[in-house]
């Protein structure tokens, strides 16, 4: 027997704010989740597999219309024509969808109950699949406590959308333990929710396939599904198959001791070339992160627009339309010798003292926080809740703003 295990498809996930980025491959990125899912169905038909398991977050919240669901139904019909059953559970993002509950799907799709765990048995495949979907967005209980024991004589798969025992960067949903999963006697746990591929255990197999398509610069590297081969009731092979059509990279560029912008661009070239190679023919979407202590730091801060445009031009020369620089983050620091010169200068010293006094003045910071909180209510949703949410009223935002103001002012003064 052979089956595909995938999760966190997030069909038609909105990639907000792309219009703000010059040269952004908007259409390619917006259509990426659909194309990746089509590739999954292509893989299932090509192998061919005996079953497809989708472990939650098929959708991305409530839909604006039926198009997302109709696209999914069409893909399921392709699998039905090949007599391939599909087992689906709802995840936290699916729970918000109203249309999902009334959309009619082909009869090869089994959508598990959200009220209690259930078991779907396919005697012809020697397979028993156990699962329960999310009824609400926030599920804090261990759903596996109610899962049934394994069915004797069959290959048992547990479908579950969960944070397991916790994973960095992911909210805690349906928490459970490895020991709890082992106790049920299943042969394979098909998990979802965590967007990075991970084989948690092999006795039994407990696997996160990761999401099918990276959607922003925090979802880097190859994305896809797991192709699982079973012989004589035992897992023989679990292979991660990349299916993404665009691949994200977060590239750190060490600028230690760099003294000029020309040297900055020279050091950015190799990571860009490496990202293009690692994309393996896909669109490479790159975030550059400049770091290190260097003499060029003040200049970098003063001409950031120039720097990002030069980096985008460099990426275009290296990869053409196959590469795009999404953002350049300047996280460098001034060289100590420059800091010592600034400390001796009265004007610089006065500026630094004023900013430092503000950082220590709790009353003034509270007033600023209140003013910024009023501003936050007027911001568009894509800024408040994107992949890098902005909360102007928070203490973290104020500290970051003060740091950036200091860096910008010093850079501009040094540039005079």
N, C-alpha and C positions, 0 to 999 in steps of 0.2 A: 504494500500500500504506500501511496505517496500523497502528501497533502501540503497545502500552503497555509502558513500562519502569518497574518498581517494585522495591523492595528493602527489607530490614530491616522486615519486617511485624511480627515478634515477637508472633505470635498468642498471646493469653491471657497476656501478660507479667504477672507478679505485681506489683501495686502495693502494696508492703508498708507497713504502718504507718499506713494512712489512718484507722484507727479512733482514732488519737491526736489527730486534728484535729477539733475541734468543727464540726459542720455540713458535714463533707466530703461531696461528692456521690459516695459510695463506689460505688454500682452503675453510675452513668454512666461513671465513669473505668475501672472494671474491665471493662466491656463495650466500651470504646472501640476496641480493636484489631480486634475482630470486626466492629463496625459499619463501621469505615473500610475493611476488606477487602471487605465486602459492597458498599460504594459503588464500590470499584474494579471489581468484577464488573458492577455496574449500568452503569458508564461504558463498559466494554468492549462490553456488549450494546447500549447506546444509540447508540454512534458509527456503526455497529459497527466494531470493529477486526479486523484479519486475524490478529493474534497477540498473546500476552501473554508478557512476559519477566520472570522473578522472579530477581533477582541475589543471592540468599542471605539467610540469617537469616529464613527464613519462620517458624520456631518460636523458642522461647526456652529452649533447653536441653531436658533430658529431661522428658517429660510424666508427670503423676501417673496419667492414665488415657487412654483412646482419644478422649475427647470433642473435644479440639483437632484431632486428625487427621481425625475424622469430619466436623467442621465444614468443614475445608479440602476434603475429598473432595466434600461436597455443593456447595460453590461451584464446584469444577471441573466437576461434572456439569452445572451451569447453562451453562457455557461450551461443554461438549461438545455440548449440545443445539443450540447455534448454530454448531457446526462451527468453533470457535475453538481453535487449538492453543496449548498453554502450555509454555514452556521454562523449566526450573528448575535452579538449581545450589544445592548445600548451602553454607552459610556456617559460620563458627566456632561459632555457637550451635546450628546444626542438627546438627553433628557429635556433640553429646552425646546426641542423641535415639536411643534404642534402638527405639522403636515405629515411627519413620519408616521403618526398613529393612524392615519386614514389612507395613506398611499397603498395601493394594491401592488404586491410584488409577485413575480413568477413563483410557481409552486415548488421550485427547487430550493427556495430560500426559507430557512427555519429561523425565525426571530424568537429568541428565548424570552420567557416571561420576566417581567420586572417585579412581580409580587413575591415569587419564591423560586428556588432552584428547580430545574427540571432536567430530565434526561431524554436525549433523542438517540434511539438505537437504530443502527443500520446493520442488520444481520448479514446482508449480502457483502458488506465490507468488513465485517468482524469489528465494528466500531460502535463505541458508546461515547457520546459527547454530553457533558454536564455543564450547565451554565445558568446564570441569572444576570439580567441587565439592571441598569440604574433606573429607578422610578423618578428620582429627583436629582438635581445637579450635585448636591452635597450628600454623599453617603459616608457616614462615619463608622458604621458597624462592620464587623468582620463577616462578610456574606458567606464565607466558606464554612462557618459553623453549622449551617443548615444544608450544605451540599451532601448528597447521598454517598454512600460507600461505593467503591468500584464494582462494576458488573463482571462477574466471573466469566472467563473464557473469551472476553472481548478486549480490544485495545481501548483503554479509557483516556479520554482527553478532558481536562478541566478548562473551560473558558472563563476568564475573569479579568475585569478591569480594576486595577488596584495599584496602589503605591507600594505594596508589599510592606517591608519594614522601613520604608522611607528612602527617598532618593533626592539628592540636591536639585533644587530648581523645580520641583514638582510638588503640588499641593497633596496633602494626605487624604486619600479616598480609599474606602473599603480596606483598611489596613489588615494585614494578616502576617503569619510567620511561615518560615520554611518548614518547621516541624509540623505546623497545622496542615500544610499542603501534603506533606509526606504521609501523614496519618490516614488520609483518605484512600491511599493505595492506587492512585492514578499513574498512568505511564508517562503522560506529558501534560504540562500546564502551559496553556497558551494565554499569556498575559498581555495586557495592554495598559496604556496610560503614560508610561515612561517613554520619552521620545528618542532615547539612545539604545541601540541594540546591545543586549546583554544576555549572556548565558549565565543565569544565576546558579544553577546546579545541574548535574547530570544524573543524580540518583534520588528521585526521578528527574527527568528533564524539566526545568523551570526556566522559561525563556521570555524575554521581552524582544520583539522584533525591531523595535524603534518605529518611528513614523515613516510613512511611505515617501514623503517629499519634504525636505527642509523648507521652512517658510520665512526665515530671517537669519541674521548673523549669529544667533545663539543656538541654531540648529545646524551645526557644521558636519561636514564629512558625508560619506556614502549613506544613503537612505534606501530602504527597500523592505523586503519580506524575508521570511524563512521558508525554505523548501526542505521538508522533512521526509525521509525515507524509512519505512518500517518493514522488517522481515521477521517472520515467525514470532510476532508479538513484541518485538524489541526494536527500539530506535537504533538504526544503523548509522544515520547521518543527519546532521542539521546544518544546512548551508545558508548563509545570508546572501541573498541575491539583490544587488543594487537595481533599483527601478526608477530612481530620480531622474528628472530631465534637466534640472538646474541644481548645482551643488554650491553650498555656502562654505566660505573659508574665513577664519579670523586669524590674520597673519601678523605676528609680532615681529617688528623690525628693530634690531638693536642698533641704536645710533650712538653708542658710547664713544666719546671723544670725537664725534663728527664735528667739523668746523665750518662747513658750508652747505648751502642748499644743493649744490652739485653732488656732494658726497651723499646727501640724503637720498636723492633720486637714484644714485648708483647702487645704494644698499637696498632700495625697494625693488629693484629689478629681479634679483634671484627668487625672492618669495613669490612674486607674481608669476614668474615662469613655472615655479614648482606647483602653484595652485592650478595653472592651466593644464599641466601634465596630469595632476591628480584628478582633475575633473573628467578625464577619460572621454573626451568628445562631447561632454555636456557644457552648458553655459556655466562659467565659473563666476560666481558673485562673491566679491572679496571685500572684507573690511580690513584696512591697514591700521596697525596699532604701533605708533612710534614710541619707543621707550629708551631709557638710558640717560646717563648724565653726560651732557655735551655742551660745547660752546655755542652751537647753533640754536639752542633752545629758544632764546629770546626772539630770534628771527623767525623761527617756526610759528611762534604764537602770534607774531605781528602780521604775518602774511598767510594765514591759513587758507583763504580762498585760492590764492595763487598755488599753494602747495597741493591742494586736492585736485585742482585742474591739471597741474603738471602730472600728477600721479595717474589721473584718468587718461591723459594723452599717452603716457608711457604704457598703460595697460592696453590701450587701443593698438599701439605699435606692436605689442607682444602677441596679443590674441585676437585683435579685431573685434568682430561682433560676438565672439565666443567668450569674451571677458568683460566684466563691468566692476568698477570700484564703487561700492555703495557708500563708503564713508572713510575718512581718515581721522583717527583719534590721536591727538598729540598728548602723550603721557610722559614726555621727557622732563628732565629737571635741569636747572642751571648748574653749571660747573661750580665747585666751591670757590674757586678764585674769583669768579664773577660775583658771587654772593658777598665775598669780603669787600670787594670794591664798592658794592652798593651800600653796605653798612657804613662806610666812611663818608658817603656822600650825604649831605644834609637834606637835600630834597627827597632823595629816595628813602632816607631814614624816617622823615616826617610822614611820607605816604604809608610805609609799612607800619608805623606806630598807630596811625589813624585806623587802619584796617584791623590791627590787633586789638585796639580798644573796643571797636564795634563787636568783635568776636566775643569779648568778655562782658559786654553790657547786655545782661539778660532782658532788661526792660525794653531797650530799643529793638532787640531781636524779636521780642514778642509782638511789638507794634508792626514790625516788618512782616512777621508771619501772618498776622491778621489781614494786612493789606494784600498780601500775596494770595491768601485763601479766597478773598473776594475775586481776585483776578482768575483763579483756577476755575471758578464756576462759569466763566465766560469763554473758556478754551473749548475748541471743538473736541468731540469724543475721541478722534484718532490720536490726538496729542495726550489726552488723559489716560488712555488705555491701550496704547500700541505695544510693540514688543519692548519699548523702553519708556514706560509710562512716566509722565511728568506731574509732580505734585508740588506746586510752588509754595504751598503753605508749610511744608515739612521742614524739620530741622536739617535733614540731610541736604535738601535742595538749597537752603540758605548757606550752609557751609560750603557746598560746591560752588555756589554763585560767588561767594566772597573769594574763594581760592582762584576762580577764573578771572574775576575782576582784577585781583592783584597781579596775576600773570599778564593779563592784557595791558594794564597800565604800565607795568615795568617794561614790557616789550616795546610799547609805543614810545616811552621815554628814551629807552636805549637806542631807538631807531632815529631819533632826532639828529 
